[in-house]
Amino acid sequence: MSTATLTTSVEKIQPTAIIKLDGPLNDFHAKELIGIIDDLLPQNFVHFIINFDKCIEVNNYGVSVLISLISSINAKQGKLIFTKVDAHLEKKLKMMGLAAYAEFYSEDKVALESLIQKL
């Protein structure tokens, strides 16, 4: 079991927030992500790009947190995008059905450009 903690950084580009994860998205660490998004939604941030470049682990609890965020984001007609997801994690997230609710991109910039084109 990892003893590392999750740290996040948030870049705000209204109405989108880019959240960069550093560390494990598991167990109690994953709840931090819920708090961040719950704080941003009332501020009219509705689109979220979650960057997994430095995310070292995502367990089933972390996946369940991501699933729980989908309903909050969808309620605001927002979009959820994952970037910098390694092949193993992408396969896991797609097997869990997240591809139906979230898009996958290689880079934050490409994801942001895609959102702008759709607005």
Biotite code that builds the C-alpha atoms (Angstrom):
import biotite.structure as struc

atoms = struc.array([
    struc.Atom([0.000, 0.000, 0.000], chain_id="A", res_id=1, res_name="MET", atom_name="CA", element="C"),
    struc.Atom([1.307, 3.395, -0.958], chain_id="A", res_id=2, res_name="SER", atom_name="CA", element="C"),
    struc.Atom([1.995, 5.976, 1.728], chain_id="A", res_id=3, res_name="THR", atom_name="CA", element="C"),
    struc.Atom([2.318, 8.805, -0.800], chain_id="A", res_id=4, res_name="ALA", atom_name="CA", element="C"),
    struc.Atom([-0.254, 11.558, -0.669], chain_id="A", res_id=5, res_name="THR", atom_name="CA", element="C"),
    struc.Atom([-2.173, 13.137, -3.496], chain_id="A", res_id=6, res_name="LEU", atom_name="CA", element="C"),
    struc.Atom([-1.464, 16.740, -4.340], chain_id="A", res_id=7, res_name="THR", atom_name="CA", element="C"),
    struc.Atom([-3.343, 18.730, -6.927], chain_id="A", res_id=8, res_name="THR", atom_name="CA", element="C"),
    struc.Atom([-2.915, 21.935, -8.829], chain_id="A", res_id=9, res_name="SER", atom_name="CA", element="C"),
    struc.Atom([-5.773, 23.731, -10.525], chain_id="A", res_id=10, res_name="VAL", atom_name="CA", element="C"),
    struc.Atom([-5.504, 25.996, -13.551], chain_id="A", res_id=11, res_name="GLU", atom_name="CA", element="C"),
    struc.Atom([-8.678, 27.993, -14.111], chain_id="A", res_id=12, res_name="LYS", atom_name="CA", element="C"),
    struc.Atom([-9.648, 28.975, -17.659], chain_id="A", res_id=13, res_name="ILE", atom_name="CA", element="C"),
    struc.Atom([-13.330, 29.903, -17.346], chain_id="A", res_id=14, res_name="GLN", atom_name="CA", element="C"),
    struc.Atom([-15.511, 27.785, -17.774], chain_id="A", res_id=15, res_name="PRO", atom_name="CA", element="C"),
    struc.Atom([-12.855, 25.055, -17.634], chain_id="A", res_id=16, res_name="THR", atom_name="CA", element="C"),
    struc.Atom([-10.595, 23.893, -14.827], chain_id="A", res_id=17, res_name="ALA", atom_name="CA", element="C"),
    struc.Atom([-7.512, 21.786, -15.475], chain_id="A", res_id=18, res_name="ILE", atom_name="CA", element="C"),
    struc.Atom([-6.731, 19.627, -12.454], chain_id="A", res_id=19, res_name="ILE", atom_name="CA", element="C"),
    struc.Atom([-3.280, 18.050, -12.364], chain_id="A", res_id=20, res_name="LYS", atom_name="CA", element="C"),
    struc.Atom([-2.927, 15.065, -10.070], chain_id="A", res_id=21, res_name="LEU", atom_name="CA", element="C"),
    struc.Atom([0.368, 14.179, -8.416], chain_id="A", res_id=22, res_name="ASP", atom_name="CA", element="C"),
    struc.Atom([0.362, 10.985, -6.388], chain_id="A", res_id=23, res_name="GLY", atom_name="CA", element="C"),
    struc.Atom([-2.196, 8.240, -5.825], chain_id="A", res_id=24, res_name="PRO", atom_name="CA", element="C"),
    struc.Atom([-5.904, 8.679, -6.506], chain_id="A", res_id=25, res_name="LEU", atom_name="CA", element="C"),
    struc.Atom([-7.060, 6.156, -3.981], chain_id="A", res_id=26, res_name="ASN", atom_name="CA", element="C"),
    struc.Atom([-8.939, 5.750, -0.750], chain_id="A", res_id=27, res_name="ASP", atom_name="CA", element="C"),
    struc.Atom([-9.176, 8.914, 1.353], chain_id="A", res_id=28, res_name="PHE", atom_name="CA", element="C"),
    struc.Atom([-6.851, 10.820, -1.020], chain_id="A", res_id=29, res_name="HIS", atom_name="CA", element="C"),
    struc.Atom([-9.489, 10.642, -3.778], chain_id="A", res_id=30, res_name="ALA", atom_name="CA", element="C"),
    struc.Atom([-11.993, 12.617, -1.699], chain_id="A", res_id=31, res_name="LYS", atom_name="CA", element="C"),
    struc.Atom([-9.846, 15.725, -2.240], chain_id="A", res_id=32, res_name="GLU", atom_name="CA", element="C"),
    struc.Atom([-10.828, 15.672, -5.911], chain_id="A", res_id=33, res_name="LEU", atom_name="CA", element="C"),
    struc.Atom([-14.535, 15.685, -4.996], chain_id="A", res_id=34, res_name="ILE", atom_name="CA", element="C"),
    struc.Atom([-13.978, 18.731, -2.785], chain_id="A", res_id=35, res_name="GLY", atom_name="CA", element="C"),
    struc.Atom([-12.145, 20.613, -5.527], chain_id="A", res_id=36, res_name="ILE", atom_name="CA", element="C"),
    struc.Atom([-14.854, 20.023, -8.114], chain_id="A", res_id=37, res_name="ILE", atom_name="CA", element="C"),
    struc.Atom([-17.667, 20.675, -5.631], chain_id="A", res_id=38, res_name="ASP", atom_name="CA", element="C"),
    struc.Atom([-16.024, 24.054, -4.869], chain_id="A", res_id=39, res_name="ASP", atom_name="CA", element="C"),
    struc.Atom([-15.585, 24.968, -8.551], chain_id="A", res_id=40, res_name="LEU", atom_name="CA", element="C"),
    struc.Atom([-19.047, 24.004, -9.862], chain_id="A", res_id=41, res_name="LEU", atom_name="CA", element="C"),
    struc.Atom([-20.878, 26.888, -8.082], chain_id="A", res_id=42, res_name="PRO", atom_name="CA", element="C"),
    struc.Atom([-18.249, 29.286, -9.511], chain_id="A", res_id=43, res_name="GLN", atom_name="CA", element="C"),
    struc.Atom([-19.468, 28.411, -13.038], chain_id="A", res_id=44, res_name="ASN", atom_name="CA", element="C"),
    struc.Atom([-16.622, 26.050, -13.844], chain_id="A", res_id=45, res_name="PHE", atom_name="CA", element="C"),
    struc.Atom([-18.430, 23.235, -15.631], chain_id="A", res_id=46, res_name="VAL", atom_name="CA", element="C"),
    struc.Atom([-15.755, 21.560, -17.771], chain_id="A", res_id=47, res_name="HIS", atom_name="CA", element="C"),
    struc.Atom([-12.974, 19.626, -16.095], chain_id="A", res_id=48, res_name="PHE", atom_name="CA", element="C"),
    struc.Atom([-9.739, 18.318, -17.568], chain_id="A", res_id=49, res_name="ILE", atom_name="CA", element="C"),
    struc.Atom([-8.067, 15.880, -15.195], chain_id="A", res_id=50, res_name="ILE", atom_name="CA", element="C"),
    struc.Atom([-4.390, 15.351, -15.987], chain_id="A", res_id=51, res_name="ASN", atom_name="CA", element="C"),
    struc.Atom([-3.033, 11.973, -14.834], chain_id="A", res_id=52, res_name="PHE", atom_name="CA", element="C"),
    struc.Atom([0.597, 12.544, -15.892], chain_id="A", res_id=53, res_name="ASP", atom_name="CA", element="C"),
    struc.Atom([2.002, 12.284, -12.349], chain_id="A", res_id=54, res_name="LYS", atom_name="CA", element="C"),
    struc.Atom([-0.766, 10.143, -10.903], chain_id="A", res_id=55, res_name="CYS", atom_name="CA", element="C"),
    struc.Atom([1.036, 7.046, -9.685], chain_id="A", res_id=56, res_name="ILE", atom_name="CA", element="C"),
    struc.Atom([-1.927, 4.854, -8.807], chain_id="A", res_id=57, res_name="GLU", atom_name="CA", element="C"),
    struc.Atom([-5.708, 4.693, -9.199], chain_id="A", res_id=58, res_name="VAL", atom_name="CA", element="C"),
    struc.Atom([-7.512, 1.983, -7.280], chain_id="A", res_id=59, res_name="ASN", atom_name="CA", element="C"),
    struc.Atom([-11.185, 1.000, -7.468], chain_id="A", res_id=60, res_name="ASN", atom_name="CA", element="C"),
    struc.Atom([-12.108, 3.638, -4.893], chain_id="A", res_id=61, res_name="TYR", atom_name="CA", element="C"),
    struc.Atom([-10.440, 6.291, -7.056], chain_id="A", res_id=62, res_name="GLY", atom_name="CA", element="C"),
    struc.Atom([-12.422, 5.062, -10.063], chain_id="A", res_id=63, res_name="VAL", atom_name="CA", element="C"),
    struc.Atom([-15.646, 5.223, -8.022], chain_id="A", res_id=64, res_name="SER", atom_name="CA", element="C"),
    struc.Atom([-14.829, 8.843, -7.135], chain_id="A", res_id=65, res_name="VAL", atom_name="CA", element="C"),
    struc.Atom([-14.420, 9.657, -10.820], chain_id="A", res_id=66, res_name="LEU", atom_name="CA", element="C"),
    struc.Atom([-17.776, 7.997, -11.530], chain_id="A", res_id=67, res_name="ILE", atom_name="CA", element="C"),
    struc.Atom([-19.451, 10.002, -8.759], chain_id="A", res_id=68, res_name="SER", atom_name="CA", element="C"),
    struc.Atom([-18.125, 13.242, -10.260], chain_id="A", res_id=69, res_name="LEU", atom_name="CA", element="C"),
    struc.Atom([-19.819, 12.510, -13.584], chain_id="A", res_id=70, res_name="ILE", atom_name="CA", element="C"),
    struc.Atom([-23.326, 13.140, -12.254], chain_id="A", res_id=71, res_name="SER", atom_name="CA", element="C"),
    struc.Atom([-22.332, 16.470, -10.664], chain_id="A", res_id=72, res_name="SER", atom_name="CA", element="C"),
    struc.Atom([-20.646, 17.628, -13.867], chain_id="A", res_id=73, res_name="ILE", atom_name="CA", element="C"),
    struc.Atom([-23.473, 16.379, -16.106], chain_id="A", res_id=74, res_name="ASN", atom_name="CA", element="C"),
    struc.Atom([-26.022, 18.230, -13.960], chain_id="A", res_id=75, res_name="ALA", atom_name="CA", element="C"),
    struc.Atom([-24.301, 21.474, -15.036], chain_id="A", res_id=76, res_name="LYS", atom_name="CA", element="C"),
    struc.Atom([-24.099, 20.314, -18.694], chain_id="A", res_id=77, res_name="GLN", atom_name="CA", element="C"),
    struc.Atom([-20.347, 20.121, -18.317], chain_id="A", res_id=78, res_name="GLY", atom_name="CA", element="C"),
    struc.Atom([-17.729, 17.832, -19.799], chain_id="A", res_id=79, res_name="LYS", atom_name="CA", element="C"),
    struc.Atom([-15.166, 15.595, -18.139], chain_id="A", res_id=80, res_name="LEU", atom_name="CA", element="C"),
    struc.Atom([-11.897, 14.963, -19.960], chain_id="A", res_id=81, res_name="ILE", atom_name="CA", element="C"),
    struc.Atom([-8.914, 12.842, -18.950], chain_id="A", res_id=82, res_name="PHE", atom_name="CA", element="C"),
    struc.Atom([-5.426, 13.640, -20.250], chain_id="A", res_id=83, res_name="THR", atom_name="CA", element="C"),
    struc.Atom([-1.993, 12.032, -19.988], chain_id="A", res_id=84, res_name="LYS", atom_name="CA", element="C"),
    struc.Atom([-3.535, 8.682, -19.043], chain_id="A", res_id=85, res_name="VAL", atom_name="CA", element="C"),
    struc.Atom([-1.137, 5.763, -19.391], chain_id="A", res_id=86, res_name="ASP", atom_name="CA", element="C"),
    struc.Atom([-2.257, 2.734, -21.420], chain_id="A", res_id=87, res_name="ALA", atom_name="CA", element="C"),
    struc.Atom([-2.920, 0.537, -18.362], chain_id="A", res_id=88, res_name="HIS", atom_name="CA", element="C"),
    struc.Atom([-5.094, 3.122, -16.609], chain_id="A", res_id=89, res_name="LEU", atom_name="CA", element="C"),
    struc.Atom([-6.920, 4.034, -19.819], chain_id="A", res_id=90, res_name="GLU", atom_name="CA", element="C"),
    struc.Atom([-7.826, 0.376, -20.297], chain_id="A", res_id=91, res_name="LYS", atom_name="CA", element="C"),
    struc.Atom([-9.053, 0.159, -16.691], chain_id="A", res_id=92, res_name="LYS", atom_name="CA", element="C"),
    struc.Atom([-11.162, 3.320, -16.959], chain_id="A", res_id=93, res_name="LEU", atom_name="CA", element="C"),
    struc.Atom([-12.680, 2.202, -20.248], chain_id="A", res_id=94, res_name="LYS", atom_name="CA", element="C"),
    struc.Atom([-13.473, -1.248, -18.827], chain_id="A", res_id=95, res_name="MET", atom_name="CA", element="C"),
    struc.Atom([-15.286, 0.463, -15.954], chain_id="A", res_id=96, res_name="MET", atom_name="CA", element="C"),
    struc.Atom([-17.458, 2.321, -18.477], chain_id="A", res_id=97, res_name="GLY", atom_name="CA", element="C"),
    struc.Atom([-16.009, 5.818, -18.069], chain_id="A", res_id=98, res_name="LEU", atom_name="CA", element="C"),
    struc.Atom([-15.418, 6.239, -21.811], chain_id="A", res_id=99, res_name="ALA", atom_name="CA", element="C"),
    struc.Atom([-19.180, 6.728, -22.191], chain_id="A", res_id=100, res_name="ALA", atom_name="CA", element="C"),
    struc.Atom([-18.999, 9.815, -19.950], chain_id="A", res_id=101, res_name="TYR", atom_name="CA", element="C"),
    struc.Atom([-15.476, 11.170, -20.351], chain_id="A", res_id=102, res_name="ALA", atom_name="CA", element="C"),
    struc.Atom([-13.186, 11.846, -23.278], chain_id="A", res_id=103, res_name="GLU", atom_name="CA", element="C"),
    struc.Atom([-9.508, 10.911, -23.423], chain_id="A", res_id=104, res_name="PHE", atom_name="CA", element="C"),
    struc.Atom([-6.819, 13.191, -24.898], chain_id="A", res_id=105, res_name="TYR", atom_name="CA", element="C"),
    struc.Atom([-3.044, 13.033, -24.939], chain_id="A", res_id=106, res_name="SER", atom_name="CA", element="C"),
    struc.Atom([-2.459, 16.664, -23.919], chain_id="A", res_id=107, res_name="GLU", atom_name="CA", element="C"),
    struc.Atom([-4.294, 19.386, -21.952], chain_id="A", res_id=108, res_name="ASP", atom_name="CA", element="C"),
    struc.Atom([-3.902, 21.837, -24.829], chain_id="A", res_id=109, res_name="LYS", atom_name="CA", element="C"),
    struc.Atom([-5.596, 19.477, -27.312], chain_id="A", res_id=110, res_name="VAL", atom_name="CA", element="C"),
    struc.Atom([-8.426, 18.814, -24.842], chain_id="A", res_id=111, res_name="ALA", atom_name="CA", element="C"),
    struc.Atom([-8.925, 22.549, -24.254], chain_id="A", res_id=112, res_name="LEU", atom_name="CA", element="C"),
    struc.Atom([-8.980, 23.246, -27.999], chain_id="A", res_id=113, res_name="GLU", atom_name="CA", element="C"),
    struc.Atom([-11.587, 20.505, -28.419], chain_id="A", res_id=114, res_name="SER", atom_name="CA", element="C"),
    struc.Atom([-13.787, 22.078, -25.741], chain_id="A", res_id=115, res_name="LEU", atom_name="CA", element="C"),
    struc.Atom([-13.507, 25.513, -27.328], chain_id="A", res_id=116, res_name="ILE", atom_name="CA", element="C"),
    struc.Atom([-14.565, 24.116, -30.706], chain_id="A", res_id=117, res_name="GLN", atom_name="CA", element="C"),
    struc.Atom([-17.642, 22.499, -29.132], chain_id="A", res_id=118, res_name="LYS", atom_name="CA", element="C"),
    struc.Atom([-18.793, 25.643, -27.300], chain_id="A", res_id=119, res_name="LEU", atom_name="CA", element="C"),
])
